[in-house]
């Protein structure tokens, strides 16, 4: 994926007025060689195993970054 395309997608997300954070995880199943994801707000997608694997890696990376940000948000010594 191109970095520029990713950045613009996240910029659009930041500009959204109705950001809702979901607390329930998505359901994931495999059927007929596809990975099916059923998530909140009507998310319903089918991925190839390869796309699902890459998505899972990106989710894990984002998860670690977000947890670190949450952990460090109240520390005054962090870089600005």
mmCIF file of the N, C-alpha and C atoms, coordinates in Angstrom:
data_MODEL
# 
_entry.id   MODEL 
# 
loop_
_atom_site.group_PDB 
_atom_site.id 
_atom_site.type_symbol 
_atom_site.label_atom_id 
_atom_site.label_alt_id 
_atom_site.label_comp_id 
_atom_site.label_asym_id 
_atom_site.label_entity_id 
_atom_site.label_seq_id 
_atom_site.pdbx_PDB_ins_code 
_atom_site.Cartn_x 
_atom_site.Cartn_y 
_atom_site.Cartn_z 
_atom_site.occupancy 
_atom_site.B_iso_or_equiv 
_atom_site.pdbx_formal_charge 
_atom_site.auth_seq_id 
_atom_site.auth_comp_id 
_atom_site.auth_asym_id 
_atom_site.auth_atom_id 
_atom_site.pdbx_PDB_model_num 
ATOM 1   N N  . UNK A 1 1  ? 0.842   -1.175  0.000  1.00 0.00 ? 1  UNK A N  1 
ATOM 2   C CA . UNK A 1 1  ? 0.000   0.000   0.000  1.00 0.00 ? 1  UNK A CA 1 
ATOM 3   C C  . UNK A 1 1  ? 0.886   1.236   0.000  1.00 0.00 ? 1  UNK A C  1 
ATOM 4   N N  . UNK A 1 2  ? 0.493   2.223   -0.748 1.00 0.00 ? 2  UNK A N  1 
ATOM 5   C CA . UNK A 1 2  ? 1.252   3.466   -0.791 1.00 0.00 ? 2  UNK A CA 1 
ATOM 6   C C  . UNK A 1 2  ? 1.038   4.265   0.474  1.00 0.00 ? 2  UNK A C  1 
ATOM 7   N N  . UNK A 1 3  ? 2.103   4.845   0.990  1.00 0.00 ? 3  UNK A N  1 
ATOM 8   C CA . UNK A 1 3  ? 2.013   5.653   2.203  1.00 0.00 ? 3  UNK A CA 1 
ATOM 9   C C  . UNK A 1 3  ? 1.109   6.854   1.985  1.00 0.00 ? 3  UNK A C  1 
ATOM 10  N N  . UNK A 1 4  ? 1.194   7.506   0.819  1.00 0.00 ? 4  UNK A N  1 
ATOM 11  C CA . UNK A 1 4  ? 0.360   8.678   0.536  1.00 0.00 ? 4  UNK A CA 1 
ATOM 12  C C  . UNK A 1 4  ? -1.120  8.340   0.600  1.00 0.00 ? 4  UNK A C  1 
ATOM 13  N N  . UNK A 1 5  ? -1.505  7.199   0.028  1.00 0.00 ? 5  UNK A N  1 
ATOM 14  C CA . UNK A 1 5  ? -2.907  6.783   0.060  1.00 0.00 ? 5  UNK A CA 1 
ATOM 15  C C  . UNK A 1 5  ? -3.348  6.523   1.487  1.00 0.00 ? 5  UNK A C  1 
ATOM 16  N N  . UNK A 1 6  ? -2.495  5.895   2.281  1.00 0.00 ? 6  UNK A N  1 
ATOM 17  C CA . UNK A 1 6  ? -2.824  5.622   3.682  1.00 0.00 ? 6  UNK A CA 1 
ATOM 18  C C  . UNK A 1 6  ? -2.984  6.920   4.452  1.00 0.00 ? 6  UNK A C  1 
ATOM 19  N N  . UNK A 1 7  ? -2.066  7.844   4.252  1.00 0.00 ? 7  UNK A N  1 
ATOM 20  C CA . UNK A 1 7  ? -2.110  9.107   4.986  1.00 0.00 ? 7  UNK A CA 1 
ATOM 21  C C  . UNK A 1 7  ? -3.404  9.860   4.683  1.00 0.00 ? 7  UNK A C  1 
ATOM 22  N N  . UNK A 1 8  ? -3.810  9.940   3.430  1.00 0.00 ? 8  UNK A N  1 
ATOM 23  C CA . UNK A 1 8  ? -5.013  10.693  3.096  1.00 0.00 ? 8  UNK A CA 1 
ATOM 24  C C  . UNK A 1 8  ? -6.256  10.030  3.691  1.00 0.00 ? 8  UNK A C  1 
ATOM 25  N N  . UNK A 1 9  ? -6.265  8.695   3.737  1.00 0.00 ? 9  UNK A N  1 
ATOM 26  C CA . UNK A 1 9  ? -7.396  8.006   4.347  1.00 0.00 ? 9  UNK A CA 1 
ATOM 27  C C  . UNK A 1 9  ? -7.490  8.333   5.831  1.00 0.00 ? 9  UNK A C  1 
ATOM 28  N N  . UNK A 1 10 ? -6.356  8.364   6.523  1.00 0.00 ? 10 UNK A N  1 
ATOM 29  C CA . UNK A 1 10 ? -6.367  8.677   7.947  1.00 0.00 ? 10 UNK A CA 1 
ATOM 30  C C  . UNK A 1 10 ? -6.662  10.148  8.183  1.00 0.00 ? 10 UNK A C  1 
ATOM 31  N N  . UNK A 1 11 ? -6.228  11.012  7.277  1.00 0.00 ? 11 UNK A N  1 
ATOM 32  C CA . UNK A 1 11 ? -6.572  12.431  7.386  1.00 0.00 ? 11 UNK A CA 1 
ATOM 33  C C  . UNK A 1 11 ? -8.081  12.623  7.300  1.00 0.00 ? 11 UNK A C  1 
ATOM 34  N N  . UNK A 1 12 ? -8.716  11.894  6.377  1.00 0.00 ? 12 UNK A N  1 
ATOM 35  C CA . UNK A 1 12 ? -10.178 11.974  6.274  1.00 0.00 ? 12 UNK A CA 1 
ATOM 36  C C  . UNK A 1 12 ? -10.830 11.467  7.557  1.00 0.00 ? 12 UNK A C  1 
ATOM 37  N N  . UNK A 1 13 ? -10.271 10.430  8.154  1.00 0.00 ? 13 UNK A N  1 
ATOM 38  C CA . UNK A 1 13 ? -10.819 9.906   9.407  1.00 0.00 ? 13 UNK A CA 1 
ATOM 39  C C  . UNK A 1 13 ? -10.744 10.964  10.496 1.00 0.00 ? 13 UNK A C  1 
ATOM 40  N N  . UNK A 1 14 ? -9.614  11.676  10.575 1.00 0.00 ? 14 UNK A N  1 
ATOM 41  C CA . UNK A 1 14 ? -9.446  12.708  11.596 1.00 0.00 ? 14 UNK A CA 1 
ATOM 42  C C  . UNK A 1 14 ? -10.436 13.846  11.429 1.00 0.00 ? 14 UNK A C  1 
ATOM 43  N N  . UNK A 1 15 ? -10.896 14.083  10.212 1.00 0.00 ? 15 UNK A N  1 
ATOM 44  C CA . UNK A 1 15 ? -11.817 15.182  9.947  1.00 0.00 ? 15 UNK A CA 1 
ATOM 45  C C  . UNK A 1 15 ? -13.278 14.799  10.155 1.00 0.00 ? 15 UNK A C  1 
ATOM 46  N N  . UNK A 1 16 ? -13.541 13.529  10.367 1.00 0.00 ? 16 UNK A N  1 
ATOM 47  C CA . UNK A 1 16 ? -14.922 13.088  10.570 1.00 0.00 ? 16 UNK A CA 1 
ATOM 48  C C  . UNK A 1 16 ? -15.461 13.675  11.866 1.00 0.00 ? 16 UNK A C  1 
ATOM 49  N N  . UNK A 1 17 ? -16.708 14.077  11.852 1.00 0.00 ? 17 UNK A N  1 
ATOM 50  C CA . UNK A 1 17 ? -17.297 14.663  13.050 1.00 0.00 ? 17 UNK A CA 1 
ATOM 51  C C  . UNK A 1 17 ? -17.871 13.608  13.987 1.00 0.00 ? 17 UNK A C  1 
ATOM 52  N N  . UNK A 1 18 ? -18.196 12.436  13.465 1.00 0.00 ? 18 UNK A N  1 
ATOM 53  C CA . UNK A 1 18 ? -18.815 11.397  14.288 1.00 0.00 ? 18 UNK A CA 1 
ATOM 54  C C  . UNK A 1 18 ? -17.878 10.209  14.436 1.00 0.00 ? 18 UNK A C  1 
ATOM 55  N N  . UNK A 1 19 ? -16.819 10.380  15.185 1.00 0.00 ? 19 UNK A N  1 
ATOM 56  C CA . UNK A 1 19 ? -15.912 9.266   15.442 1.00 0.00 ? 19 UNK A CA 1 
ATOM 57  C C  . UNK A 1 19 ? -16.494 8.439   16.577 1.00 0.00 ? 19 UNK A C  1 
ATOM 58  N N  . UNK A 1 20 ? -16.802 7.213   16.294 1.00 0.00 ? 20 UNK A N  1 
ATOM 59  C CA . UNK A 1 20 ? -17.324 6.327   17.334 1.00 0.00 ? 20 UNK A CA 1 
ATOM 60  C C  . UNK A 1 20 ? -16.286 5.249   17.582 1.00 0.00 ? 20 UNK A C  1 
ATOM 61  N N  . UNK A 1 21 ? -15.971 5.036   18.828 1.00 0.00 ? 21 UNK A N  1 
ATOM 62  C CA . UNK A 1 21 ? -15.030 3.985   19.199 1.00 0.00 ? 21 UNK A CA 1 
ATOM 63  C C  . UNK A 1 21 ? -15.844 2.786   19.663 1.00 0.00 ? 21 UNK A C  1 
ATOM 64  N N  . UNK A 1 22 ? -15.585 1.658   19.038 1.00 0.00 ? 22 UNK A N  1 
ATOM 65  C CA . UNK A 1 22 ? -16.320 0.438   19.357 1.00 0.00 ? 22 UNK A CA 1 
ATOM 66  C C  . UNK A 1 22 ? -15.549 -0.382  20.377 1.00 0.00 ? 22 UNK A C  1 
ATOM 67  N N  . UNK A 1 23 ? -16.272 -0.986  21.295 1.00 0.00 ? 23 UNK A N  1 
ATOM 68  C CA . UNK A 1 23 ? -15.657 -1.792  22.348 1.00 0.00 ? 23 UNK A CA 1 
ATOM 69  C C  . UNK A 1 23 ? -15.833 -3.288  22.114 1.00 0.00 ? 23 UNK A C  1 
ATOM 70  N N  . UNK A 1 24 ? -16.642 -3.636  21.136 1.00 0.00 ? 24 UNK A N  1 
ATOM 71  C CA . UNK A 1 24 ? -16.874 -5.046  20.824 1.00 0.00 ? 24 UNK A CA 1 
ATOM 72  C C  . UNK A 1 24 ? -16.001 -5.448  19.644 1.00 0.00 ? 24 UNK A C  1 
ATOM 73  N N  . UNK A 1 25 ? -15.316 -6.568  19.736 1.00 0.00 ? 25 UNK A N  1 
ATOM 74  C CA . UNK A 1 25 ? -14.494 -7.018  18.608 1.00 0.00 ? 25 UNK A CA 1 
ATOM 75  C C  . UNK A 1 25 ? -15.356 -7.561  17.468 1.00 0.00 ? 25 UNK A C  1 
ATOM 76  N N  . UNK A 1 26 ? -14.770 -7.575  16.300 1.00 0.00 ? 26 UNK A N  1 
ATOM 77  C CA . UNK A 1 26 ? -15.439 -8.148  15.131 1.00 0.00 ? 26 UNK A CA 1 
ATOM 78  C C  . UNK A 1 26 ? -15.407 -9.672  15.211 1.00 0.00 ? 26 UNK A C  1 
ATOM 79  N N  . UNK A 1 27 ? -16.370 -10.309 14.547 1.00 0.00 ? 27 UNK A N  1 
ATOM 80  C CA . UNK A 1 27 ? -16.376 -11.764 14.418 1.00 0.00 ? 27 UNK A CA 1 
ATOM 81  C C  . UNK A 1 27 ? -15.641 -12.119 13.133 1.00 0.00 ? 27 UNK A C  1 
ATOM 82  N N  . UNK A 1 28 ? -14.849 -13.175 13.182 1.00 0.00 ? 28 UNK A N  1 
ATOM 83  C CA . UNK A 1 28 ? -14.074 -13.603 12.014 1.00 0.00 ? 28 UNK A CA 1 
ATOM 84  C C  . UNK A 1 28 ? -14.275 -15.105 11.825 1.00 0.00 ? 28 UNK A C  1 
ATOM 85  N N  . UNK A 1 29 ? -14.620 -15.483 10.597 1.00 0.00 ? 29 UNK A N  1 
ATOM 86  C CA . UNK A 1 29 ? -14.771 -16.891 10.260 1.00 0.00 ? 29 UNK A CA 1 
ATOM 87  C C  . UNK A 1 29 ? -14.118 -17.161 8.904  1.00 0.00 ? 29 UNK A C  1 
ATOM 88  N N  . UNK A 1 30 ? -13.866 -18.418 8.629  1.00 0.00 ? 30 UNK A N  1 
ATOM 89  C CA . UNK A 1 30 ? -13.327 -18.823 7.334  1.00 0.00 ? 30 UNK A CA 1 
ATOM 90  C C  . UNK A 1 30 ? -14.355 -19.720 6.658  1.00 0.00 ? 30 UNK A C  1 
ATOM 91  N N  . UNK A 1 31 ? -14.607 -19.427 5.366  1.00 0.00 ? 31 UNK A N  1 
ATOM 92  C CA . UNK A 1 31 ? -15.554 -20.243 4.619  1.00 0.00 ? 31 UNK A CA 1 
ATOM 93  C C  . UNK A 1 31 ? -15.148 -20.260 3.147  1.00 0.00 ? 31 UNK A C  1 
ATOM 94  N N  . UNK A 1 32 ? -15.032 -21.433 2.602  1.00 0.00 ? 32 UNK A N  1 
ATOM 95  C CA . UNK A 1 32 ? -14.719 -21.600 1.176  1.00 0.00 ? 32 UNK A CA 1 
ATOM 96  C C  . UNK A 1 32 ? -13.455 -20.854 0.759  1.00 0.00 ? 32 UNK A C  1 
ATOM 97  N N  . UNK A 1 33 ? -12.450 -20.855 1.611  1.00 0.00 ? 33 UNK A N  1 
ATOM 98  C CA . UNK A 1 33 ? -11.184 -20.220 1.276  1.00 0.00 ? 33 UNK A CA 1 
ATOM 99  C C  . UNK A 1 33 ? -11.161 -18.717 1.430  1.00 0.00 ? 33 UNK A C  1 
ATOM 100 N N  . UNK A 1 34 ? -12.179 -18.143 2.026  1.00 0.00 ? 34 UNK A N  1 
ATOM 101 C CA . UNK A 1 34 ? -12.246 -16.701 2.281  1.00 0.00 ? 34 UNK A CA 1 
ATOM 102 C C  . UNK A 1 34 ? -12.329 -16.454 3.778  1.00 0.00 ? 34 UNK A C  1 
ATOM 103 N N  . UNK A 1 35 ? -11.856 -15.306 4.200  1.00 0.00 ? 35 UNK A N  1 
ATOM 104 C CA . UNK A 1 35 ? -11.960 -14.888 5.590  1.00 0.00 ? 35 UNK A CA 1 
ATOM 105 C C  . UNK A 1 35 ? -13.078 -13.856 5.649  1.00 0.00 ? 35 UNK A C  1 
ATOM 106 N N  . UNK A 1 36 ? -14.078 -14.117 6.453  1.00 0.00 ? 36 UNK A N  1 
ATOM 107 C CA . UNK A 1 36 ? -15.252 -13.244 6.563  1.00 0.00 ? 36 UNK A CA 1 
ATOM 108 C C  . UNK A 1 36 ? -15.200 -12.487 7.881  1.00 0.00 ? 36 UNK A C  1 
ATOM 109 N N  . UNK A 1 37 ? -15.377 -11.173 7.793  1.00 0.00 ? 37 UNK A N  1 
ATOM 110 C CA . UNK A 1 37 ? -15.336 -10.310 8.972  1.00 0.00 ? 37 UNK A CA 1 
ATOM 111 C C  . UNK A 1 37 ? -16.694 -9.644  9.116  1.00 0.00 ? 37 UNK A C  1 
ATOM 112 N N  . UNK A 1 38 ? -17.292 -9.781  10.287 1.00 0.00 ? 38 UNK A N  1 
ATOM 113 C CA . UNK A 1 38 ? -18.575 -9.163  10.607 1.00 0.00 ? 38 UNK A CA 1 
ATOM 114 C C  . UNK A 1 38 ? -18.341 -8.271  11.816 1.00 0.00 ? 38 UNK A C  1 
ATOM 115 N N  . UNK A 1 39 ? -18.417 -6.971  11.598 1.00 0.00 ? 39 UNK A N  1 
ATOM 116 C CA . UNK A 1 39 ? -18.097 -6.043  12.671 1.00 0.00 ? 39 UNK A CA 1 
ATOM 117 C C  . UNK A 1 39 ? -19.229 -5.084  12.981 1.00 0.00 ? 39 UNK A C  1 
ATOM 118 N N  . UNK A 1 40 ? -18.947 -4.119  13.845 1.00 0.00 ? 40 UNK A N  1 
ATOM 119 C CA . UNK A 1 40 ? -19.960 -3.142  14.253 1.00 0.00 ? 40 UNK A CA 1 
ATOM 120 C C  . UNK A 1 40 ? -20.356 -2.229  13.098 1.00 0.00 ? 40 UNK A C  1 
ATOM 121 N N  . UNK A 1 41 ? -21.506 -1.634  13.217 1.00 0.00 ? 41 UNK A N  1 
ATOM 122 C CA . UNK A 1 41 ? -22.023 -0.673  12.242 1.00 0.00 ? 41 UNK A CA 1 
ATOM 123 C C  . UNK A 1 41 ? -22.164 -1.272  10.846 1.00 0.00 ? 41 UNK A C  1 
ATOM 124 N N  . UNK A 1 42 ? -22.465 -2.550  10.770 1.00 0.00 ? 42 UNK A N  1 
ATOM 125 C CA . UNK A 1 42 ? -22.717 -3.177  9.493  1.00 0.00 ? 42 UNK A CA 1 
ATOM 126 C C  . UNK A 1 42 ? -21.479 -3.548  8.689  1.00 0.00 ? 42 UNK A C  1 
ATOM 127 N N  . UNK A 1 43 ? -20.300 -3.531  9.317  1.00 0.00 ? 43 UNK A N  1 
ATOM 128 C CA . UNK A 1 43 ? -19.098 -3.957  8.603  1.00 0.00 ? 43 UNK A CA 1 
ATOM 129 C C  . UNK A 1 43 ? -19.251 -5.422  8.242  1.00 0.00 ? 43 UNK A C  1 
ATOM 130 N N  . UNK A 1 44 ? -19.098 -5.726  6.972  1.00 0.00 ? 44 UNK A N  1 
ATOM 131 C CA . UNK A 1 44 ? -19.252 -7.094  6.484  1.00 0.00 ? 44 UNK A CA 1 
ATOM 132 C C  . UNK A 1 44 ? -18.349 -7.235  5.268  1.00 0.00 ? 44 UNK A C  1 
ATOM 133 N N  . UNK A 1 45 ? -17.164 -7.811  5.455  1.00 0.00 ? 45 UNK A N  1 
ATOM 134 C CA . UNK A 1 45 ? -16.220 -7.919  4.349  1.00 0.00 ? 45 UNK A CA 1 
ATOM 135 C C  . UNK A 1 45 ? -15.694 -9.338  4.222  1.00 0.00 ? 45 UNK A C  1 
ATOM 136 N N  . UNK A 1 46 ? -15.265 -9.667  3.010  1.00 0.00 ? 46 UNK A N  1 
ATOM 137 C CA . UNK A 1 46 ? -14.622 -10.944 2.730  1.00 0.00 ? 46 UNK A CA 1 
ATOM 138 C C  . UNK A 1 46 ? -13.224 -10.640 2.216  1.00 0.00 ? 46 UNK A C  1 
ATOM 139 N N  . UNK A 1 47 ? -12.233 -11.335 2.747  1.00 0.00 ? 47 UNK A N  1 
ATOM 140 C CA . UNK A 1 47 ? -10.841 -11.126 2.376  1.00 0.00 ? 47 UNK A CA 1 
ATOM 141 C C  . UNK A 1 47 ? -10.212 -12.436 1.937  1.00 0.00 ? 47 UNK A C  1 
ATOM 142 N N  . UNK A 1 48 ? -9.210  -12.323 1.081  1.00 0.00 ? 48 UNK A N  1 
ATOM 143 C CA . UNK A 1 48 ? -8.400  -13.502 0.796  1.00 0.00 ? 48 UNK A CA 1 
ATOM 144 C C  . UNK A 1 48 ? -7.600  -13.805 2.056  1.00 0.00 ? 48 UNK A C  1 
ATOM 145 N N  . UNK A 1 49 ? -7.126  -15.024 2.222  1.00 0.00 ? 49 UNK A N  1 
ATOM 146 C CA . UNK A 1 49 ? -6.291  -15.323 3.381  1.00 0.00 ? 49 UNK A CA 1 
ATOM 147 C C  . UNK A 1 49 ? -5.065  -14.401 3.460  1.00 0.00 ? 49 UNK A C  1 
ATOM 148 N N  . UNK A 1 50 ? -4.495  -14.074 2.306  1.00 0.00 ? 50 UNK A N  1 
ATOM 149 C CA . UNK A 1 50 ? -3.312  -13.201 2.291  1.00 0.00 ? 50 UNK A CA 1 
ATOM 150 C C  . UNK A 1 50 ? -3.657  -11.792 2.767  1.00 0.00 ? 50 UNK A C  1 
ATOM 151 N N  . UNK A 1 51 ? -4.778  -11.250 2.300  1.00 0.00 ? 51 UNK A N  1 
ATOM 152 C CA . UNK A 1 51 ? -5.196  -9.913  2.725  1.00 0.00 ? 51 UNK A CA 1 
ATOM 153 C C  . UNK A 1 51 ? -5.553  -9.911  4.208  1.00 0.00 ? 51 UNK A C  1 
ATOM 154 N N  . UNK A 1 52 ? -6.189  -10.970 4.665  1.00 0.00 ? 52 UNK A N  1 
ATOM 155 C CA . UNK A 1 52 ? -6.550  -11.068 6.081  1.00 0.00 ? 52 UNK A CA 1 
ATOM 156 C C  . UNK A 1 52 ? -5.301  -11.131 6.957  1.00 0.00 ? 52 UNK A C  1 
ATOM 157 N N  . UNK A 1 53 ? -4.293  -11.874 6.505  1.00 0.00 ? 53 UNK A N  1 
ATOM 158 C CA . UNK A 1 53 ? -3.062  -11.984 7.272  1.00 0.00 ? 53 UNK A CA 1 
ATOM 159 C C  . UNK A 1 53 ? -2.366  -10.624 7.381  1.00 0.00 ? 53 UNK A C  1 
ATOM 160 N N  . UNK A 1 54 ? -2.272  -9.902  6.280  1.00 0.00 ? 54 UNK A N  1 
ATOM 161 C CA . UNK A 1 54 ? -1.643  -8.579  6.311  1.00 0.00 ? 54 UNK A CA 1 
ATOM 162 C C  . UNK A 1 54 ? -2.451  -7.614  7.179  1.00 0.00 ? 54 UNK A C  1 
ATOM 163 N N  . UNK A 1 55 ? -3.775  -7.686  7.069  1.00 0.00 ? 55 UNK A N  1 
ATOM 164 C CA . UNK A 1 55 ? -4.639  -6.842  7.897  1.00 0.00 ? 55 UNK A CA 1 
ATOM 165 C C  . UNK A 1 55 ? -4.424  -7.140  9.377  1.00 0.00 ? 55 UNK A C  1 
ATOM 166 N N  . UNK A 1 56 ? -4.299  -8.410  9.716  1.00 0.00 ? 56 UNK A N  1 
ATOM 167 C CA . UNK A 1 56 ? -4.087  -8.767  11.121 1.00 0.00 ? 56 UNK A CA 1 
ATOM 168 C C  . UNK A 1 56 ? -2.761  -8.217  11.633 1.00 0.00 ? 56 UNK A C  1 
ATOM 169 N N  . UNK A 1 57 ? -1.719  -8.233  10.802 1.00 0.00 ? 57 UNK A N  1 
ATOM 170 C CA . UNK A 1 57 ? -0.436  -7.666  11.205 1.00 0.00 ? 57 UNK A CA 1 
ATOM 171 C C  . UNK A 1 57 ? -0.554  -6.159  11.415 1.00 0.00 ? 57 UNK A C  1 
ATOM 172 N N  . UNK A 1 58 ? -1.272  -5.494  10.519 1.00 0.00 ? 58 UNK A N  1 
ATOM 173 C CA . UNK A 1 58 ? -1.466  -4.044  10.656 1.00 0.00 ? 58 UNK A CA 1 
ATOM 174 C C  . UNK A 1 58 ? -2.289  -3.711  11.897 1.00 0.00 ? 58 UNK A C  1 
ATOM 175 N N  . UNK A 1 59 ? -3.288  -4.536  12.194 1.00 0.00 ? 59 UNK A N  1 
ATOM 176 C CA . UNK A 1 59 ? -4.075  -4.327  13.409 1.00 0.00 ? 59 UNK A CA 1 
ATOM 177 C C  . UNK A 1 59 ? -3.210  -4.489  14.659 1.00 0.00 ? 59 UNK A C  1 
ATOM 178 N N  . UNK A 1 60 ? -2.364  -5.508  14.666 1.00 0.00 ? 60 UNK A N  1 
ATOM 179 C CA . UNK A 1 60 ? -1.481  -5.719  15.821 1.00 0.00 ? 60 UNK A CA 1 
ATOM 180 C C  . UNK A 1 60 ? -0.517  -4.550  15.997 1.00 0.00 ? 60 UNK A C  1 
ATOM 181 N N  . UNK A 1 61 ? 0.034   -4.055  14.896 1.00 0.00 ? 61 UNK A N  1 
ATOM 182 C CA . UNK A 1 61 ? 0.942   -2.917  14.980 1.00 0.00 ? 61 UNK A CA 1 
ATOM 183 C C  . UNK A 1 61 ? 0.217   -1.675  15.507 1.00 0.00 ? 61 UNK A C  1 
ATOM 184 N N  . UNK A 1 62 ? -0.971  -1.423  14.985 1.00 0.00 ? 62 UNK A N  1 
ATOM 185 C CA . UNK A 1 62 ? -1.756  -0.290  15.465 1.00 0.00 ? 62 UNK A CA 1 
ATOM 186 C C  . UNK A 1 62 ? -2.150  -0.442  16.922 1.00 0.00 ? 62 UNK A C  1 
ATOM 187 N N  . UNK A 1 63 ? -2.443  -1.668  17.326 1.00 0.00 ? 63 UNK A N  1 
ATOM 188 C CA . UNK A 1 63 ? -2.797  -1.943  18.712 1.00 0.00 ? 63 UNK A CA 1 
ATOM 189 C C  . UNK A 1 63 ? -1.648  -1.607  19.657 1.00 0.00 ? 63 UNK A C  1 
ATOM 190 N N  . UNK A 1 64 ? -0.452  -2.033  19.304 1.00 0.00 ? 64 UNK A N  1 
ATOM 191 C CA . UNK A 1 64 ? 0.708   -1.768  20.152 1.00 0.00 ? 64 UNK A CA 1 
ATOM 192 C C  . UNK A 1 64 ? 0.994   -0.266  20.242 1.00 0.00 ? 64 UNK A C  1 
ATOM 193 N N  . UNK A 1 65 ? 0.878   0.435   19.128 1.00 0.00 ? 65 UNK A N  1 
ATOM 194 C CA . UNK A 1 65 ? 1.095   1.885   19.134 1.00 0.00 ? 65 UNK A CA 1 
ATOM 195 C C  . UNK A 1 65 ? 0.058   2.585   20.011 1.00 0.00 ? 65 UNK A C  1 
ATOM 196 N N  . UNK A 1 66 ? -1.210  2.203   19.847 1.00 0.00 ? 66 UNK A N  1 
ATOM 197 C CA . UNK A 1 66 ? -2.286  2.833   20.614 1.00 0.00 ? 66 UNK A CA 1 
ATOM 198 C C  . UNK A 1 66 ? -2.141  2.559   22.111 1.00 0.00 ? 66 UNK A C  1 
ATOM 199 N N  . UNK A 1 67 ? -1.765  1.338   22.465 1.00 0.00 ? 67 UNK A N  1 
ATOM 200 C CA . UNK A 1 67 ? -1.571  1.030   23.891 1.00 0.00 ? 67 UNK A CA 1 
ATOM 201 C C  . UNK A 1 67 ? -0.411  1.834   24.470 1.00 0.00 ? 67 UNK A C  1 
ATOM 202 N N  . UNK A 1 68 ? 0.655   1.969   23.688 1.00 0.00 ? 68 UNK A N  1 
ATOM 203 C CA . UNK A 1 68 ? 1.779   2.786   24.139 1.00 0.00 ? 68 UNK A CA 1 
ATOM 204 C C  . UNK A 1 68 ? 1.383   4.240   24.308 1.00 0.00 ? 68 UNK A C  1 
ATOM 205 N N  . UNK A 1 69 ? 0.618   4.774   23.359 1.00 0.00 ? 69 UNK A N  1 
ATOM 206 C CA . UNK A 1 69 ? 0.152   6.155   23.457 1.00 0.00 ? 69 UNK A CA 1 
ATOM 207 C C  . UNK A 1 69 ? -0.729  6.340   24.685 1.00 0.00 ? 69 UNK A C  1 
ATOM 208 N N  . UNK A 1 70 ? -1.619  5.389   24.924 1.00 0.00 ? 70 UNK A N  1 
ATOM 209 C CA . UNK A 1 70 ? -2.506  5.486   26.088 1.00 0.00 ? 70 UNK A CA 1 
ATOM 210 C C  . UNK A 1 70 ? -1.699  5.438   27.380 1.00 0.00 ? 70 UNK A C  1 
ATOM 211 N N  . UNK A 1 71 ? -0.696  4.563   27.404 1.00 0.00 ? 71 UNK A N  1 
ATOM 212 C CA . UNK A 1 71 ? 0.143   4.422   28.595 1.00 0.00 ? 71 UNK A CA 1 
ATOM 213 C C  . UNK A 1 71 ? 0.972   5.682   28.865 1.00 0.00 ? 71 UNK A C  1 
ATOM 214 N N  . UNK A 1 72 ? 1.485   6.304   27.787 1.00 0.00 ? 72 UNK A N  1 
ATOM 215 C CA . UNK A 1 72 ? 2.403   7.431   27.937 1.00 0.00 ? 72 UNK A CA 1 
ATOM 216 C C  . UNK A 1 72 ? 1.728   8.800   27.966 1.00 0.00 ? 72 UNK A C  1 
ATOM 217 N N  . UNK A 1 73 ? 0.419   8.884   27.767 1.00 0.00 ? 73 UNK A N  1 
ATOM 218 C CA . UNK A 1 73 ? -0.230  10.184  27.602 1.00 0.00 ? 73 UNK A CA 1 
ATOM 219 C C  . UNK A 1 73 ? -0.096  11.114  28.805 1.00 0.00 ? 73 UNK A C  1 
ATOM 220 N N  . UNK A 1 74 ? 0.038   10.599  30.000 1.00 0.00 ? 74 UNK A N  1 
ATOM 221 C CA . UNK A 1 74 ? 0.105   11.439  31.190 1.00 0.00 ? 74 UNK A CA 1 
ATOM 222 C C  . UNK A 1 74 ? 1.525   11.711  31.671 1.00 0.00 ? 74 UNK A C  1 
ATOM 223 N N  . UNK A 1 75 ? 2.520   11.181  30.957 1.00 0.00 ? 75 UNK A N  1 
ATOM 224 C CA . UNK A 1 75 ? 3.914   11.411  31.351 1.00 0.00 ? 75 UNK A CA 1 
ATOM 225 C C  . UNK A 1 75 ? 4.385   12.757  30.797 1.00 0.00 ? 75 UNK A C  1 
ATOM 226 N N  . UNK A 1 76 ? 4.952   13.576  31.664 1.00 0.00 ? 76 UNK A N  1 
ATOM 227 C CA . UNK A 1 76 ? 5.384   14.909  31.232 1.00 0.00 ? 76 UNK A CA 1 
ATOM 228 C C  . UNK A 1 76 ? 6.699   14.877  30.475 1.00 0.00 ? 76 UNK A C  1 
ATOM 229 N N  . UNK A 1 77 ? 7.467   13.805  30.563 1.00 0.00 ? 77 UNK A N  1 
ATOM 230 C CA . UNK A 1 77 ? 8.778   13.748  29.916 1.00 0.00 ? 77 UNK A CA 1 
ATOM 231 C C  . UNK A 1 77 ? 8.713   13.310  28.461 1.00 0.00 ? 77 UNK A C  1 
ATOM 232 N N  . UNK A 1 78 ? 7.537   13.021  27.917 1.00 0.00 ? 78 UNK A N  1 
ATOM 233 C CA . UNK A 1 78 ? 7.446   12.552  26.546 1.00 0.00 ? 78 UNK A CA 1 
ATOM 234 C C  . UNK A 1 78 ? 7.728   13.681  25.554 1.00 0.00 ? 78 UNK A C  1 
ATOM 235 N N  . UNK A 1 79 ? 8.220   13.294  24.401 1.00 0.00 ? 79 UNK A N  1 
ATOM 236 C CA . UNK A 1 79 ? 8.528   14.270  23.355 1.00 0.00 ? 79 UNK A CA 1 
ATOM 237 C C  . UNK A 1 79 ? 7.258   14.938  22.867 1.00 0.00 ? 79 UNK A C  1 
ATOM 238 N N  . UNK A 1 80 ? 7.361   16.193  22.520 1.00 0.00 ? 80 UNK A N  1 
ATOM 239 C CA . UNK A 1 80 ? 6.179   16.929  22.052 1.00 0.00 ? 80 UNK A CA 1 
ATOM 240 C C  . UNK A 1 80 ? 6.172   17.042  20.566 1.00 0.00 ? 80 UNK A C  1 
# 
